[in-house]
Amino acid sequence: MLKVRLRGVYSLALSALLHEHGWQIVQPAEDLQTYINNPHPPEPFDVQVSDRDDLKGVIVTGDKTALGEFHRLIRQALPRVGVCTPPVWLDAIYLGLVRRQRAAGYEIDLGAADGFLPKSEVQSSLRSGEALRVQVCDLTDAGEEAILTTEISIAGRFAVLSSTKGVGISREITDPQERERLAKLGRRWATQKHGVIWRTAAWGREAHELQREIQSLKIAFAQLEDHPPDGIPGLLRPGTPTLMAEFPEESRGTLELWKSRLVASIMRRTQD
């Protein structure tokens, strides 16, 4: 059974559609918990769905096979839905070259595509032709341009290893004792170069399992010091497979029907 984590304005409707077709909804947000009976501990997910900035669709990331199933389902279920694969994936890490300066930042040549690095991401001016490591942290609404950051992170199923020092814990881990346990483990395994952020799925996991993932992430981080195999600019780490979906009016209407169907089923359940 494929597992999906849903966030945003379409989460209720998509949860009804996906659940009806055999998907399991995991790590439900507060507005979904009334409708989805999914007790803790939280489980890792195969696909994550979140809003596009323009709220006209969603960004979908996750396992490539699971993304293919998600793509197939919404194509069948939603009229005139638009789905595309952006030229770069979220979380991809590049050794890029500064192409030119814009008013609000820098245009970065990634090799396969261009990206935009906001001025807030750098402490001093960059020169044309300068090389720097950057990561895709967002995509424009049409997926045509990557928004970049110089704060590098690599995500596992339970943790994120980051170039930003310190220990972070998902806000969805609410148990005080569990937060304290994870904080201690994070302080133990963080280094002078890396910070640790615990994801929701870390809740209740054995320490040896978490430590094994942290060690794997440290190895992956060390590999970023190498040059891209195809030269500069080039890809250092591919990131997470990504789809962009746009819901025209007809698709949004169908999603509203799925949402109404879910709400009605819960109302019947509470009245019985």
N, C-alpha and C positions, 0 to 999 in steps of 0.2 A: 504494500500500500504506500503510495506516494504521500509525502507530508509537506504541508505548505504553511508558511507564516504570513499573515495578512495584516497590512496596516493601511489606514487612510480611508477616504470617503467611499471607496468601492468595496470595502472589506466585507460588509454584511452581504451584499449581493453576490460577490464572488465566492464567499464561503458557502452560500446556499447552492450555487451552481457546482462548485467543486465537490462538496460533500455528496451531492446527489449522484455524482459520477465516480464515487469511490475513493476520493482523496480524504486524508485525515488532516484536520485543522489543528495545528500545534501552536503553543505559546500564544493563545488568543489574547488580544488587547482587552482592556476593561469593558469596552462597549460590545465586545463579542462574547464575553463570558456568560452573559445571560442566555445566549443561544447555543453555545458550544460547551458540552460537558466534557472537560478535559482536565482532570486533576493533575497536580504536581507529582513528581518532578517534571519540569519541562523537557521536551525531547528535541533533538536537533531536527532541522528541516531540510528538505530537498530543494525547495523553491521558496523565495521570498518575493512578495508583491508589495509595492509601495507607490504612492501617488507621484505622477509627474508634477513639476512646479505649476504648470498651467491648469492642472486638474482635468485635462481632457483625456487622460488615459493613465497608464501605469508603466512603471519600470519593473521588469521581472528578472531576477537573477537566481542562479543555482546550478545544480547538476545538469549537464547538457542533455542527457536522456530525458530527465524530468521536464526540462524546458520544452523539449520537442512534444511531449504529451500535453503540456499546458497550451502550447501553440495550436496543436491539432484540435483540442477541445473548444477553445474560444472561437476558432475559425468556424467550427460546426454550429456552435450555440448562439453566436452573436452576429446579427446581420451587419455586413459592410465594415466589420472591424478591420483596422489597419495594423499590421504587425511587421516590424522590420528588425534587422540585426544591425546595431550601430557599428561604425568602422573600428571602434575600440571598445573594450569591455570595462565595466566598473572594476576598480581596484587594480587594474593593470599598472605595472611599474616600468618606466622607460628611462633610458639615458638620452635626454633630448637636447636639442640645440636651440638657443634663443634666435628666433628669426627677426623679430622687430618689436619695438615698443608701441603699445597703444596707450590711450589716455588713462585707462584704469589698470593696466598690467602689461603682460608680455605674451606675444604669440610664440609658441614653442613648436618646433618641428619635431614630431615624434617618429618620423620615418614613414609609417603607413598612413598617417593623418596629422592634422594640426591640433594643438590644444591651446587653452588660454590659462595663463597663470596670473591671478590677481596680485597687485602690488603688495597687499597685506601679507602675502606668503614669503616675501623676501625682506631682508634687513638692509640691503644696499642695492644700488642700481646694478642691473645686469647689462652685459655687453653683447652685441650681435655676434653670434658664433660661439658663445660661451656654452659649455656643456654642464648639465645638472640633472640629478635624479629627481623625477617627479612621478606622482601617482594620480590616476584618474579618480576623482572623488565625486564627480557629478557629470551629468550630460545635459546639453540644452534640450528643450522640449521635443525637438524633432530628432534628437540623437546625432546631429550633424557635427557637433563640436564637443570635445572633452574639456571639462573644467578640472584644473590640476591643483595639486597641493605639493609642497615640499616636505610635509610631515608624512613619513612613510610608515605603513602598517601592513602586517600580514595576518590574515584571519584563519583560524582553525575552526573546528566545530564547537569548542568550548572556550577558547581564549583568542585574544588578539595581541600580538606582539607589536609594539609601537616604538618609533624613534622619539616619541614624547615620554619623558621619564614619569615614574609614579605608578600607582595602582588604581584602576577604576573597576567598578562593579555595575553590572546592568541594574537599572532602576527597577526592573521587574523582579529582581530577587529581593523580596521584602522581609524575609525572616532575619531578625537581628543576629542570631547565632551563626547562621550560614554566611551572612555578610562578613562577620568577624573572622570566621574560618578562612574564607577566600581572601580577605585582606592580608592575613598572616602568610598564606601560601604565596600570594603575589609579592609581598615584600621579600620573602625568602628567595624567590626565583628571578626577580627583576635584577637588572645589572646597571652599570654606569652608562651603558649605551641604550638599554631597552626598558620600556615600561610595559606593564601587563594590564590588559583590560579583560575582565571575566564576562563572557556572554551568558545569556539567560540559561542556556543548556548546561552550564557548569554546575548548576544547583544540584547538590546531592551526589555529585560524581566523586569517586574515590581519588585520593590524593595522587596515587601512583599513575592513574590514568591521565590526570591533569598534567602531572610532571612530564610524562612521556610526550604529550603534545607540545608543551613549552620547549622541550629539547629539540623537537622536530622544527618548530618555528625558528629557533635560534640558528639552526643549520641553514634554513631557507634565507634568513636575513644575511648571513655571511656570504651567500652566493651572489648577493646584489653588488658586492664589491667588484665582481668581474665585469668585463666589457660585454656588450651584447654580441652574440655569435655572428650576427650579420653586419657588425660595425655600428658606428655612431652617425646619426641617431638610430636607436633601435630598442627592441623590446627586451627587458630583463626578466619580467615575470608576467604571464598572460592575464592574470586577474580572474574574475568570475564571469562565466558565460552570461550574456545579457541580451534581453529582448526589450523593445519598446512597443507598446500597444497604444493605439488611439481609438477612442470610442466615439463615433459619430452619433447623431441624435437617435438613429434607429437602435444602435447598440445600447445606448443609455436607457432607452425605453425598455428593452428586454431585461436589462440588469435591474431596473426598478420592479419588474414583475417577479424576478427571482427574490429580491429583497422582501417584497410583500408576502410572497409565499412562505418565506422563513419566519417572518413576524407572525403570520396567521397560525402557523403550526405551533409556535410557542404559546400563543394565546389559548389555543385549543387544549394544549397539554396542561396549562395552569388551571383551566376551568374543569378538567376531568377529575 
